[in-house]
Amino acid sequence: MVGLGLLVAGAALFTSCERRDYYNAPPNNNNNGNTTGNTYVFDEEFNGADNYGWDFSDPTDSAYASISNGSYVYTDYSAVKSNMSILSTGANVTNSLTITTRIKSSNMMGLIFGASSTSNGYAFYVDTAGNYSLYQEGNGANASIPIIPSTQDTLYALKKDWNTLEIDQVSGIWTGYINGTQVFTMAARSLGGSSFGFKILPGTVGYADYLVVKSY
């Protein structure tokens, strides 16, 4: 798969961000692109070779990412710009969806879902203090808009550790989970596209263990 390496101005949490889009991912890793019954599955485990072009190096923005030791390691040393990396999965976002990932960071990291070439989609964040939040990421020069502001949840979001995030879209409802426990539910919003991935804040080193998207 060839990453387009496209840098465009994107919406951000508090500041502008650099955005990297990867499109037309071939079904050549794990069971990506497979349909079992009526379920489409995209499964990126970050094991072995980078089959999709997740890796990048941007010295100008002090941002780097690579697959290493079974994780996607995502670093942003910039002092002012947040950073986003997404991949087009081919999932049908008008159907029921389940998006899951397991992440850890030194500051704050989010699961991006429903992004496209013209929209940065939405971000489900968790930080090292155990706070979570949900943002509409906007596009272009538009700032991110908080849907659920930073919320303390020490019972479910682990501090300075790995957390499993999940977004379910079923019957017009979004439900968010942290480590298997529901933390919010709300009316679903329209998703602009089938791109999913990650976003980190400036001065953050983030890790992702896997990214699984199912549409059914």
C-alpha positions as CSV (number, residue, x, y, z in Angstrom):
1,M,0.0,0.0,0.0
2,V,1.3,3.4,-0.9
3,G,0.8,6.2,1.7
4,L,-0.1,9.5,0.0
5,G,2.0,11.4,2.5
6,L,-0.4,14.3,2.2
7,L,0.0,17.1,4.8
8,V,-3.0,19.4,5.0
9,A,-4.2,21.8,7.6
10,G,-6.5,20.1,10.1
11,A,-8.6,20.8,13.0
12,A,-7.1,20.2,16.4
13,L,-7.6,20.1,20.1
14,F,-6.6,23.7,21.1
15,T,-4.2,24.2,18.2
16,S,-3.8,23.4,14.5
17,C,-2.6,19.9,13.5
18,E,-0.7,18.1,10.9
19,R,-2.7,15.4,9.2
20,R,-1.6,12.3,7.3
21,D,-4.0,10.4,5.2
22,Y,-3.6,6.9,3.8
23,Y,-6.1,5.6,1.2
24,N,-6.9,2.5,-0.8
25,A,-5.5,0.1,1.7
26,P,-5.3,-3.4,0.2
27,P,-6.7,-6.4,2.1
28,N,-3.3,-8.0,2.7
29,N,-2.9,-7.9,6.4
30,N,-4.7,-10.2,8.9
31,N,-8.3,-10.5,7.8
32,N,-8.7,-7.0,6.4
33,G,-11.3,-6.6,3.8
34,N,-12.9,-10.0,4.6
35,T,-16.6,-10.3,4.9
36,T,-18.0,-13.1,7.1
37,G,-21.7,-13.3,6.6
38,N,-22.8,-9.7,6.7
39,T,-19.8,-8.4,8.8
40,Y,-16.9,-6.5,7.2
41,V,-13.7,-6.6,9.2
42,F,-10.6,-4.4,9.1
43,D,-8.0,-5.7,11.6
44,E,-4.6,-4.0,12.0
45,E,-2.5,-5.7,14.7
46,F,0.7,-3.8,14.1
47,N,2.7,-7.0,13.9
48,G,5.5,-7.4,11.5
49,A,5.8,-5.3,8.3
50,D,4.0,-2.0,7.7
51,N,1.6,-3.1,4.9
52,Y,-0.3,0.2,4.9
53,G,2.1,3.0,5.1
54,W,1.6,4.0,8.7
55,D,5.2,4.8,9.2
56,F,6.3,8.4,8.5
57,S,8.9,10.9,9.4
58,D,8.3,14.7,9.5
59,P,11.3,16.5,11.0
60,T,9.8,19.9,10.3
61,D,6.9,19.1,12.6
62,S,9.1,16.9,14.9
63,A,6.6,14.1,14.4
64,Y,7.4,10.4,13.7
65,A,5.7,7.1,13.7
66,S,6.6,3.5,13.1
67,I,5.6,-0.1,13.8
68,S,7.9,-1.5,16.5
69,N,7.7,-4.6,18.7
70,G,4.0,-5.2,18.0
71,S,2.9,-1.6,18.5
72,Y,2.4,1.6,16.5
73,V,4.7,4.1,18.1
74,Y,3.6,7.6,17.5
75,T,5.7,10.6,18.6
76,D,5.1,14.3,18.4
77,Y,7.8,16.5,19.9
78,S,6.2,19.7,18.6
79,A,5.4,22.3,21.2
80,V,2.3,23.7,19.4
81,K,0.8,21.3,16.9
82,S,-1.2,18.2,17.5
83,N,-0.8,15.3,15.0
84,M,-3.2,12.8,13.4
85,S,-2.6,9.6,11.3
86,I,-5.5,7.9,9.6
87,L,-6.1,5.0,7.2
88,S,-9.1,4.5,4.9
89,T,-10.5,1.1,5.8
90,G,-13.4,0.6,3.3
91,A,-15.9,0.0,6.1
92,N,-19.5,1.1,5.5
93,V,-20.0,3.9,8.0
94,T,-23.8,4.1,7.5
95,N,-24.1,0.6,8.9
96,S,-23.7,-0.5,12.5
97,L,-20.1,-0.2,13.5
98,T,-17.7,-1.3,16.2
99,I,-14.3,0.4,16.4
100,T,-11.8,-0.8,19.0
101,T,-8.2,0.0,19.9
102,R,-5.8,-0.3,22.8
103,I,-3.7,2.7,23.5
104,K,-1.2,4.2,25.9
105,S,0.5,7.6,25.9
106,S,2.7,10.0,27.9
107,N,0.1,12.7,27.8
108,M,-3.1,12.4,25.7
109,M,-4.1,10.2,22.7
110,G,-7.3,9.7,20.8
111,L,-9.0,7.2,18.6
112,I,-10.1,8.9,15.3
113,F,-13.2,7.6,13.6
114,G,-15.3,8.6,10.6
115,A,-12.7,10.8,8.9
116,S,-12.5,11.5,5.2
117,S,-10.4,13.6,2.8
118,T,-12.5,16.6,3.8
119,S,-13.3,15.9,7.4
120,N,-11.1,15.0,10.4
121,G,-14.0,13.0,11.9
122,Y,-14.3,12.5,15.6
123,A,-11.9,11.7,18.4
124,F,-12.4,9.7,21.6
125,Y,-9.5,10.7,23.9
126,V,-8.1,9.4,27.1
127,D,-5.2,11.0,29.0
128,T,-2.7,9.9,31.6
129,A,-4.8,11.3,34.5
130,G,-7.7,9.0,33.6
131,N,-9.8,11.7,31.9
132,Y,-11.7,10.9,28.7
133,S,-13.4,13.2,26.2
134,L,-15.1,13.2,22.8
135,Y,-14.4,15.9,20.1
136,Q,-15.6,16.7,16.6
137,E,-12.3,17.3,14.9
138,G,-13.7,19.5,12.1
139,N,-11.5,20.3,9.0
140,G,-9.3,22.9,7.5
141,A,-8.9,25.9,9.8
142,N,-11.9,24.9,12.0
143,A,-11.1,24.2,15.6
144,S,-12.1,21.0,17.3
145,I,-15.5,21.2,19.1
146,P,-16.0,19.4,22.4
147,I,-19.0,17.0,22.4
148,I,-18.1,15.5,25.8
149,P,-15.6,17.7,27.7
150,S,-12.8,16.2,29.7
151,T,-14.4,13.9,32.3
152,Q,-12.7,12.2,35.2
153,D,-13.4,8.5,35.4
154,T,-10.9,6.9,37.7
155,L,-13.0,3.7,38.0
156,Y,-12.5,2.7,34.4
157,A,-9.8,4.7,32.6
158,L,-6.4,3.6,33.9
159,K,-3.8,6.3,34.7
160,K,-0.5,6.2,32.8
161,D,-1.3,2.7,31.4
162,W,-2.9,0.9,28.5
163,N,-6.7,1.5,28.0
164,T,-9.0,-0.2,25.5
165,L,-11.4,2.2,23.8
166,E,-14.5,1.1,21.9
167,I,-17.1,3.0,19.9
168,D,-20.3,1.2,18.9
169,Q,-22.7,2.7,16.4
170,V,-26.0,0.8,16.5
171,S,-29.6,2.0,15.6
172,G,-28.5,5.6,15.5
173,I,-26.8,5.5,18.9
174,W,-23.1,5.9,19.8
175,T,-21.9,4.1,22.9
176,G,-18.4,4.6,24.2
177,Y,-16.5,2.1,26.3
178,I,-13.3,2.2,28.3
179,N,-11.8,-1.2,29.3
180,G,-15.2,-2.8,28.5
181,T,-17.3,-0.5,30.7
182,Q,-19.8,2.0,29.1
183,V,-18.8,5.6,29.8
184,F,-21.2,7.4,27.5
185,T,-24.1,7.0,25.1
186,M,-25.6,9.6,22.7
187,A,-27.4,10.1,19.4
188,A,-25.0,9.2,16.6
189,R,-23.8,11.9,14.3
190,S,-23.1,11.6,10.6
191,L,-19.7,10.1,9.7
192,G,-17.9,11.7,6.7
193,G,-15.8,8.7,5.7
194,S,-14.3,5.3,6.5
195,S,-10.9,6.5,7.7
196,F,-9.8,5.6,11.3
197,G,-6.6,6.1,13.2
198,F,-5.0,8.1,16.0
199,K,-4.3,11.6,17.2
200,I,-1.8,12.8,19.8
201,L,-1.2,16.1,21.4
202,P,2.0,18.1,21.2
203,G,4.8,16.7,23.4
204,T,3.3,13.2,23.4
205,V,4.6,9.7,22.8
206,G,1.7,7.4,22.0
207,Y,1.4,3.6,21.5
208,A,-1.4,1.6,19.8
209,D,-1.6,-2.1,20.1
210,Y,-4.2,-2.7,17.5
211,L,-7.1,-1.1,15.5
212,V,-10.2,-3.2,14.6
213,V,-13.1,-1.9,12.6
214,K,-16.3,-3.9,12.0
215,S,-19.3,-2.9,10.0
216,Y,-22.4,-5.1,9.9
